[in-house]
Each structure stands twice: as C-alpha cells, then as structure tokens.
C-alpha cells in the first residue's frame, strides 16, 4: 500500500465525482442511506446501550456507501444496475463485519471520551443534549460554559473524524487491521489536508446552496398553507426539508470513496 500526496484541487474533483456516482443511481444511494440510517436509529432505541451501539454501526454505514460508489466506477461510462450498487454495499459489509464492529467499538469509545472531556467545561449539559436528546433552551445555549464545551467537542472531533475517514476502506480494500487503519487514515488526512479542506469547503457551499433552495420551497409551501391551502402544504414543506437534508447526506457519503481512492494505491 502506498500513500499518495494529491494537490488541493483534488478536493473539488472528489465532490464532482461523488455527485456523478450518486446521479448514476440516485434511488439506490438514497435507499442505501435510509437503510443504514434505519439500522442506526433502531439500535439507538435499545435501552442502556442504544446510543453506544448506534456509534458502533457508523463505520459500517461509511463502508457500505463507499463500496456503492466504487461499484459505479467498475465500468467507466456505463450506468450500473441499481441492484448491483445495493448488493456491492451489502457484500462489503458482510465480508468485513467483524473488523467493522471492532473499528466501530473503538470509534464509540473515542467519541464518548470526547463528550466526557467536554463535560468538564459545563458539567455535561452539552453531552446530555447531544447524546441523550435532552431539551436545549436558549438560556442554556447562551451560557459560556455550554459554548466552551461545544467548541472543545468540535476541536476534538475533527482529528477523530480524520482518524476514521479512511479506516473502513483501508480494512476492506487493503486488509489493514483496525488499529493500524486508524493510524494510516490520520496520517493520510494530514498529508492531504489541503485537498480535504477544499473538499469540505466545496461541500459546505453545496449544502448552503441546496439549503437555500429547499428553504425557499418550504417557505412557499408554508405560505400557501397559511393562505388557505390547508395543512397539507405545510406538511409537504416539512417533509421536503427533512428529505432534502437526508438526500444531501447521501450525496456526501457517496463522495468519500474518491478521496480514499486517490490517497492510497497498491505498492
């Protein structure tokens, strides 16, 4: 396995390739994302261990969608069947389920540690809101301790996310053990931090642009409902807002594999 150093402009390329892969079979990618999100949601409902188990399953979702993206590039210029995209994701997860669960357990432990460190600043208010779904009031959000905890969690989560960015793919395509995959992922992300920064900025622009469009449509539907169109228009606007956010998330995950493909190659 060889680490490739790529130029910063590759970040834009990864976004474009991810969108192209998504639009080859959008229904397959949306179905996959909803399938994995449903698994995470069901796991989170289990008493006591639900929240931790949901964290454990996140690398599984990442690998599944990366494998789906990889399947769209097997034959360049050819649109793959939706079934082959879906099955590629499930086959990858089934093949590496045990190491994925080990990787997920490490991720869950590190994430809970981040939340624990942030709790030192505000007594656990932010962690309670994020992990346990406790209600957040405006007064609590404006407290200095709460904001410090938020920034601590964000600062610690960035290197954590980079450490697990390539880890599922390294295990699947290069047979790297879980702990080593975390280390190699962190090194690769820091060596290609320019491209990843551009990748994040471009995706932020895409999300903002899509959010503006969805908000305008939602506002129009709400206005129609207020003018006598009934509650149906408002309900459609709310569904459009939530559905649009989930579709954008599926698009984002479809582009992660391209950052891995360009960062590593066979030696």
C-alpha positions as CSV (number, residue, x, y, z in Angstrom):
1,X,0.0,0.0,0.0
2,X,1.3,3.4,-1.0
3,X,0.2,6.8,0.3
4,X,-0.3,9.4,-2.5
5,X,0.1,13.1,-1.9
6,X,-2.5,14.9,-4.0
7,X,-2.9,18.6,-4.9
8,X,-5.6,20.7,-3.1
9,X,-7.7,21.0,-6.2
10,X,-8.5,17.3,-6.0
11,X,-11.0,18.2,-3.3
12,X,-13.2,19.8,-5.9
13,X,-12.7,16.7,-8.1
14,X,-13.9,14.4,-5.3
15,X,-17.1,16.3,-4.9
16,X,-17.8,16.2,-8.6
17,X,-17.1,12.5,-8.9
18,X,-19.2,11.8,-5.9
19,X,-22.2,13.7,-7.4
20,X,-21.7,11.8,-10.7
21,X,-21.7,8.5,-8.9
22,X,-24.8,9.4,-6.9
23,X,-26.7,10.5,-10.0
24,X,-25.9,7.3,-11.8
25,X,-28.3,5.5,-9.4
26,X,-29.8,8.1,-7.1
27,X,-32.6,5.8,-5.8
28,X,-30.1,3.1,-4.9
29,X,-27.9,5.5,-2.9
30,X,-30.9,7.1,-1.2
31,X,-32.3,3.6,-0.4
32,X,-28.9,2.5,1.0
33,X,-28.5,5.6,3.1
34,X,-32.1,5.2,4.5
35,X,-31.4,1.5,5.2
36,X,-28.2,2.2,7.2
37,X,-29.9,5.1,9.0
38,X,-32.8,2.9,9.9
39,X,-30.3,0.4,11.4
40,X,-28.6,3.1,13.4
41,X,-32.0,4.5,14.5
42,X,-33.3,1.1,15.6
43,X,-30.1,0.4,17.5
44,X,-30.3,3.7,19.3
45,X,-33.7,2.8,20.7
46,X,-32.3,-0.1,22.7
47,X,-32.2,0.7,26.5
48,X,-28.9,1.5,28.1
49,X,-26.6,0.5,25.2
50,X,-28.6,2.1,22.3
51,X,-26.6,5.2,21.9
52,X,-23.3,3.4,22.1
53,X,-24.4,0.7,19.6
54,X,-25.5,3.4,17.1
55,X,-22.0,4.9,17.2
56,X,-20.5,1.4,16.7
57,X,-22.5,1.0,13.5
58,X,-21.4,4.2,11.9
59,X,-18.2,2.8,10.2
60,X,-20.4,0.1,8.7
61,X,-22.6,2.7,7.0
62,X,-19.5,4.5,5.7
63,X,-18.0,1.4,4.2
64,X,-21.4,0.4,2.6
65,X,-21.8,3.7,0.8
66,X,-18.1,3.8,-0.2
67,X,-18.5,0.3,-1.7
68,X,-21.6,1.5,-3.6
69,X,-19.6,4.4,-5.0
70,X,-16.8,2.1,-6.0
71,X,-19.2,-0.1,-7.9
72,X,-20.3,2.7,-10.1
73,X,-16.7,3.1,-11.5
74,X,-16.1,-0.5,-12.4
75,X,-17.0,0.1,-16.0
76,X,-16.4,3.7,-16.9
77,X,-19.2,5.4,-18.8
78,X,-21.7,2.6,-18.1
79,X,-24.6,3.1,-15.7
80,X,-24.6,0.1,-13.3
81,X,-27.9,-1.6,-12.4
82,X,-29.4,-0.4,-9.1
83,X,-29.3,-3.9,-7.7
84,X,-25.6,-4.2,-8.3
85,X,-24.9,-1.0,-6.4
86,X,-27.1,-2.1,-3.5
87,X,-25.5,-5.6,-3.4
88,X,-22.0,-4.2,-3.6
89,X,-22.6,-2.3,-0.3
90,X,-24.1,-5.2,1.5
91,X,-21.4,-7.6,0.2
92,X,-18.7,-5.3,1.5
93,X,-20.3,-5.0,4.9
94,X,-20.9,-8.8,5.2
95,X,-17.3,-9.6,4.2
96,X,-15.8,-7.4,6.9
97,X,-18.5,-7.3,9.6
98,X,-16.3,-8.4,12.5
99,X,-13.4,-5.9,11.9
100,X,-16.0,-3.2,11.2
101,X,-17.6,-3.8,14.6
102,X,-14.1,-3.6,16.3
103,X,-13.5,-0.4,14.5
104,X,-16.9,0.9,15.5
105,X,-16.3,0.0,19.1
106,X,-13.0,2.0,19.1
107,X,-14.9,4.9,17.4
108,X,-17.7,4.8,20.0
109,X,-15.1,4.7,22.9
110,X,-13.2,7.7,21.4
111,X,-16.4,9.7,20.8
112,X,-17.6,9.1,24.3
113,X,-14.2,10.2,25.6
114,X,-14.6,13.4,23.6
115,X,-18.0,14.0,25.2
116,X,-16.6,13.3,28.6
117,X,-13.8,15.8,28.2
118,X,-16.3,18.4,27.0
119,X,-18.4,17.7,30.1
120,X,-15.6,19.0,32.3
121,X,-16.4,22.5,31.0
122,X,-20.2,22.6,31.6
123,X,-21.0,19.7,33.8
124,X,-22.3,17.5,31.0
125,X,-25.0,19.8,29.6
126,X,-23.8,19.7,26.0
127,X,-23.1,16.0,26.2
128,X,-26.6,15.4,27.6
129,X,-28.2,17.4,24.7
130,X,-26.1,15.6,22.1
131,X,-26.1,12.1,23.4
132,X,-29.3,11.8,25.4
133,X,-31.6,14.2,23.5
134,X,-32.2,16.5,26.4
135,X,-34.1,19.7,25.6
136,X,-32.0,22.7,24.8
137,X,-33.2,26.1,26.0
138,X,-32.0,29.4,24.6
139,X,-30.7,30.3,28.1
140,X,-28.6,27.1,28.3
141,X,-27.2,27.6,24.8
142,X,-26.1,31.1,25.6
143,X,-24.2,30.1,28.7
144,X,-20.4,30.5,28.5
145,X,-19.7,27.0,29.9
146,X,-22.0,25.4,27.3
147,X,-20.4,27.2,24.4
148,X,-16.9,26.3,25.7
149,X,-18.0,22.6,25.9
150,X,-19.3,22.9,22.3
151,X,-16.0,24.3,21.0
152,X,-14.0,21.7,22.9
153,X,-16.1,18.9,21.4
154,X,-15.7,20.3,17.9
155,X,-12.0,20.8,18.3
156,X,-11.5,17.2,19.5
157,X,-13.9,15.7,17.0
158,X,-12.1,17.0,13.9
159,X,-8.9,14.8,14.4
160,X,-11.2,11.9,15.5
161,X,-13.2,12.1,12.2
162,X,-9.9,12.2,10.2
163,X,-8.6,9.2,12.1
164,X,-11.7,7.2,10.9
165,X,-12.1,8.9,7.5
166,X,-10.2,6.2,5.5
167,X,-10.2,3.5,8.2
168,X,-13.2,1.3,6.9
169,X,-11.9,1.4,3.4
170,X,-8.3,0.5,4.4
171,X,-9.6,-2.5,6.2
172,X,-11.8,-3.6,3.2
173,X,-9.6,-2.9,0.2
174,X,-6.1,-3.2,1.7
175,X,-6.8,-5.7,4.6
176,X,-5.3,-3.3,7.2
177,X,-6.1,-4.2,10.8
178,X,-8.5,-1.8,12.6
179,X,-5.9,0.0,14.8
180,X,-3.4,0.4,12.0
181,X,-6.1,1.6,9.7
182,X,-6.9,4.4,12.1
183,X,-3.3,5.5,12.3
184,X,-2.8,5.3,8.5
185,X,-6.0,7.3,8.0
186,X,-4.9,10.0,10.3
187,X,-1.5,10.3,8.6
188,X,-3.1,10.3,5.1
189,X,-5.6,13.0,6.0
190,X,-2.9,15.3,7.5
191,X,-0.6,14.7,4.5
192,X,-3.6,15.6,2.2
193,X,-5.1,18.2,4.4
194,X,-5.2,20.8,1.6
195,X,-7.4,18.6,-0.6
196,X,-9.6,17.6,2.3
197,X,-10.1,21.3,3.3
198,X,-11.1,22.2,-0.3
199,X,-13.4,19.1,-0.2
200,X,-15.1,20.4,2.9
201,X,-15.4,23.9,1.7
202,X,-17.0,22.9,-1.6
203,X,-19.4,20.6,0.2
204,X,-20.3,23.4,2.6
205,X,-21.1,25.5,-0.4
206,X,-23.3,22.8,-1.9
207,X,-25.1,22.3,1.3
208,X,-25.7,26.0,1.7
209,X,-27.0,26.4,-1.9
210,X,-29.3,23.4,-1.6
211,X,-30.5,24.6,1.8
212,X,-31.4,28.0,0.4
213,X,-33.4,26.3,-2.4
214,X,-35.1,23.9,-0.1
215,X,-35.9,26.7,2.4
216,X,-37.5,28.9,-0.3
217,X,-39.6,26.0,-1.5
218,X,-40.6,25.1,2.1
219,X,-41.4,28.8,2.8
220,X,-43.6,28.9,-0.3
221,X,-45.4,25.7,0.8
222,X,-46.0,27.1,4.3
223,X,-47.2,30.4,2.8
224,X,-49.7,28.5,0.6
225,X,-50.9,26.7,3.7
226,X,-51.4,30.0,5.6
227,X,-53.4,31.4,2.7
228,X,-55.9,28.7,2.9
229,X,-54.2,25.8,1.2
230,X,-54.6,23.7,4.3
231,X,-52.2,21.9,6.5
232,X,-51.1,19.6,3.6
233,X,-48.9,22.3,2.0
234,X,-47.1,22.9,5.3
235,X,-46.7,19.2,5.9
236,X,-45.2,18.8,2.4
237,X,-42.8,21.6,3.1
238,X,-41.6,20.0,6.3
239,X,-41.2,16.6,4.6
240,X,-39.2,18.3,1.8
241,X,-36.9,19.9,4.3
242,X,-36.1,16.7,6.2
243,X,-35.9,14.6,3.0
244,X,-33.7,17.1,1.3
245,X,-31.2,17.0,4.2
246,X,-31.1,13.2,4.1
247,X,-30.6,13.2,0.3
248,X,-27.7,15.7,0.7
249,X,-26.1,13.5,3.3
250,X,-26.3,10.5,1.0
251,X,-24.6,12.6,-1.7
252,X,-21.8,13.5,0.7
253,X,-21.2,9.9,1.7
254,X,-21.0,8.9,-2.0
255,X,-18.0,11.1,-2.5
256,X,-15.9,9.8,0.4
257,X,-14.6,6.8,-1.6
258,X,-13.0,9.0,-4.2
259,X,-10.8,10.7,-1.5
260,X,-9.7,7.2,-0.4
261,X,-9.1,6.0,-4.0
262,X,-6.7,8.9,-4.8
263,X,-4.9,8.8,-1.4
264,X,-3.9,5.2,-1.5
265,X,-2.7,2.8,-4.2
266,X,-1.2,-0.6,-4.4
267,X,2.6,-0.5,-3.9
